[in-house]
Amino acid sequence: MRAIPIDGVNLYNMGRALGFYDGIDHAALLDILTHVGAAEPAQRALKPFITISPNTPPTIENFLRKAGYEVLVVSTENSADDKALIEWIRDLPPEVDEIFAVTADADFIEILDEKVRAGIAVTIVSTHAGDVRTGKPVLSGSYGYRINAGQYGFMDLGEIRDRIEYRRPEVKFQGIRLEIEGGNPGEMLQLISDIAPQLSEAMARFPGIRWRIKEPWDLDKDRRSTLARTE
């Protein structure tokens, strides 16, 4: 069974290091982390556990929960978020035989080494990219040493950047049809609210106009959900 602890603040910083202007597509990342190398992903992974800052917008928190994450809102003061994540890793059930740890922070070295000694395979999910402020690699050298020595596996976010970079919703006109694609549900609904008056006026004049939304976690499956639609 796979466990996926995610240092949310650190993940945000890794996204910036990779040049993600709008951040990480968490739905795409979750799909990758639960499927890569797993024969039966539905049975092989615990719900990913992510810590996020109290400053995180409620729309993002709600989206994470709906997408399938276990979310803990916790302060970064005195490394409270890292301590919570370490305790989660320490208390993993005995069925767990592999950990995909999404972090570049060396605070987790001790607990991950402990799990390796217990026979659990550890993979670090991170990047070799440089910090946007200092230019230094965001990945701790302590991880690099263990990865090079074969103690930990490594999954490079830079190699899947095209699949996990978040893109804000776009409004596209296709003939007389208006589609709103991408984004998370909170942003979609806000966008709809912002353009509703113009849409109402347009639809009164042109009854053939329709609008619909694709859920971001359904895009890979090529399924569409008409969360909002007018006939």
VENUR-V393559 format. One record per pair of residues at least 24 apart in sequence whose ideal C-beta (glycine too) atoms are under 8 Angstrom apart, sorted by the first residue. I is the first residue (numbers start at 1). J is the second residue. Records with the same first field share a line. If there is no record, write none. Layout:
I: J / J
This chain:
1: 43 / 44 / 45 / 46 / 93 / 95 / 96 / 97 / 98
2: 34 / 38 / 44 / 45 / 46 / 96 / 97 / 98 / 99 / 100
3: 45 / 46 / 49 / 89 / 92 / 96 / 98 / 99 / 100
4: 33 / 34 / 45 / 46 / 48 / 49 / 99 / 100 / 101 / 102
5: 48 / 49 / 85 / 88 / 89 / 99 / 101 / 102 / 103 / 108
6: 48 / 49 / 50 / 51 / 69 / 102 / 103
7: 51 / 81 / 82 / 85 / 102 / 103 / 105 / 108
8: 50 / 51 / 52 / 53 / 56 / 81
9: 51 / 52 / 53 / 76 / 81
10: 102 / 103 / 104 / 105 / 138
11: 50 / 102 / 103
13: 104 / 131 / 138
14: 104 / 126 / 127 / 129 / 138 / 157
15: 165
16: 132
17: 127 / 129 / 130 / 131 / 132 / 138
18: 127 / 129 / 157 / 158 / 161 / 165
19: 129
20: 161 / 165 / 166
22: 165 / 166 / 167 / 168
23: 166
24: 164 / 165 / 166
25: 163 / 164 / 165 / 166 / 167 / 216
26: 63 / 64 / 67 / 69 / 166
27: 63 / 67 / 184 / 216 / 217
28: 163 / 164 / 216 / 220
29: 102 / 164
30: 67 / 68 / 69
31: 217 / 220
32: 160 / 163 / 164
33: 100 / 102 / 125
36: 155
46: 92 / 93 / 96
49: 85 / 88
51: 81 / 82 / 84 / 85
53: 81
57: 186
58: 186
59: 184 / 185 / 186 / 187 / 190
60: 184 / 186
62: 185 / 186
63: 184 / 185 / 186
66: 185
67: 217
79: 107
82: 107 / 108
86: 111
89: 115
90: 114
96: 120
97: 121
98: 122 / 123
99: 123
100: 125 / 155
101: 125
102: 126
104: 138 / 139 / 140 / 143
105: 140
106: 140 / 142 / 143
109: 140 / 142 / 143 / 146
112: 152
113: 146 / 151
116: 151 / 152
121: 153
122: 151 / 152 / 153
123: 152 / 153 / 154 / 155
124: 152 / 153 / 154 / 155
125: 155 / 157
126: 154 / 155 / 156 / 157
127: 156 / 157 / 158
128: 156 / 158
129: 158
171: 195
176: 206 / 208 / 209
177: 209 / 210 / 211
178: 209 / 210 / 211
179: 211 / 212 / 214
180: 211 / 212 / 213 / 214
181: 213 / 214
182: 214 / 216 / 219
183: 216
184: 216
185: 215 / 227
188: 213 / 227
192: 228
199: 230
203: 230
